[in-house]
Amino acid sequence: MTLTTKSVEFSGRLKIAYLHDNEDGVLTLSNDTACAFELKEGDFVLAEGRETHRTILKVRLDGGKTNNELSAYISRSSCRTLGARAGDEISLSSPYAHLIQM
């Protein structure tokens, strides 16, 4: 299963997002954000996983637009796994999905 994020018409930048566990256990990125960071194809993002572990996955851009926003998809090419909980913050642009503990 892939996780989809969308840019926020902020000069090609995406923001730090909060992780939220849905009923299906897959993490989503909220629009509640404080800072903005570049998101490029090939970047890594902390995404989905089981229990408290989330896998870092690569970002790829599809070039299409949804509601005038470029779509970025998370590929299944994983790099490594880190511990994370709902409510933790992640940097979408960090080369190794820098995890910011709250």
C-alpha positions as CSV (number, residue, x, y, z in Angstrom):
1,M,0.0,0.0,0.0
2,T,1.3,3.5,-0.8
3,L,0.8,6.7,1.0
4,T,0.0,9.8,-1.0
5,T,1.0,13.3,0.0
6,K,0.2,16.6,-1.9
7,S,2.1,19.8,-2.2
8,V,0.4,22.9,-0.7
9,E,1.0,25.5,-3.4
10,F,3.9,26.9,-1.3
11,S,6.5,27.6,-4.0
12,G,6.9,23.9,-4.6
13,R,7.5,23.1,-0.9
14,L,5.8,20.7,1.4
15,K,5.5,21.1,5.2
16,I,6.5,19.1,8.2
17,A,3.4,17.0,8.9
18,Y,2.1,15.1,11.9
19,L,1.7,11.3,11.8
20,H,-1.8,10.0,12.5
21,D,-2.9,6.4,12.8
22,N,-6.1,5.6,10.9
23,E,-8.3,2.7,11.8
24,D,-6.5,0.6,9.2
25,G,-3.2,1.3,11.0
26,V,-1.6,3.2,8.0
27,L,-0.1,6.5,8.8
28,T,-1.3,9.7,7.1
29,L,0.1,13.2,6.9
30,S,-2.0,15.9,8.3
31,N,-2.2,19.5,7.1
32,D,-1.3,20.7,10.7
33,T,2.1,22.0,10.0
34,A,4.6,24.5,11.3
35,C,7.5,24.7,8.9
36,A,8.1,24.1,5.1
37,F,10.7,22.0,3.4
38,E,11.6,21.1,-0.1
39,L,10.2,17.7,-1.4
40,K,11.9,16.3,-4.4
41,E,11.7,13.0,-6.2
42,G,14.2,10.6,-4.6
43,D,13.8,12.1,-1.1
44,F,12.9,9.8,1.7
45,V,9.9,10.1,4.0
46,L,8.9,8.2,7.1
47,A,5.7,6.4,6.1
48,E,3.8,3.3,7.0
49,G,4.5,0.3,9.2
50,R,3.2,-2.0,11.9
51,E,3.0,-1.2,15.6
52,T,5.6,1.4,16.5
53,H,7.9,0.9,13.5
54,R,7.7,3.0,10.3
55,T,9.7,2.4,7.2
56,I,11.5,5.1,5.3
57,L,10.3,5.1,1.7
58,K,11.4,7.0,-1.4
59,V,9.3,9.8,-2.9
60,R,8.4,9.9,-6.6
61,L,6.5,12.6,-8.4
62,D,3.9,11.7,-11.0
63,G,3.8,15.1,-12.7
64,G,0.0,15.2,-12.5
65,K,-2.0,17.6,-10.5
66,T,-4.9,17.2,-8.1
67,N,-6.8,20.4,-7.3
68,N,-4.0,22.3,-8.9
69,E,-1.5,20.6,-6.5
70,L,1.4,18.4,-7.7
71,S,1.0,14.9,-6.3
72,A,4.0,13.1,-4.7
73,Y,3.8,9.3,-4.1
74,I,5.7,7.2,-1.7
75,S,7.4,4.3,-3.4
76,R,8.0,0.9,-1.9
77,S,11.8,1.3,-2.1
78,S,12.5,1.3,1.6
79,C,15.8,2.4,3.2
80,R,15.5,1.5,6.8
81,T,13.0,1.4,9.7
82,L,12.7,3.7,12.7
83,G,10.5,3.9,15.7
84,A,7.6,6.5,15.5
85,R,4.3,7.2,17.1
86,A,1.2,9.0,16.0
87,G,1.8,12.7,16.8
88,D,5.6,12.6,16.0
89,E,6.8,15.1,13.4
90,I,8.7,14.2,10.3
91,S,10.7,16.2,7.8
92,L,9.5,15.3,4.3
93,S,12.8,16.6,2.8
94,S,15.5,15.0,4.9
95,P,17.7,12.6,3.0
96,Y,17.1,10.1,5.7
97,A,13.6,11.2,6.9
98,H,14.9,13.0,10.0
99,L,12.5,12.2,12.8
100,I,11.7,15.1,15.2
101,Q,10.5,13.9,18.6
102,M,7.8,16.0,20.2
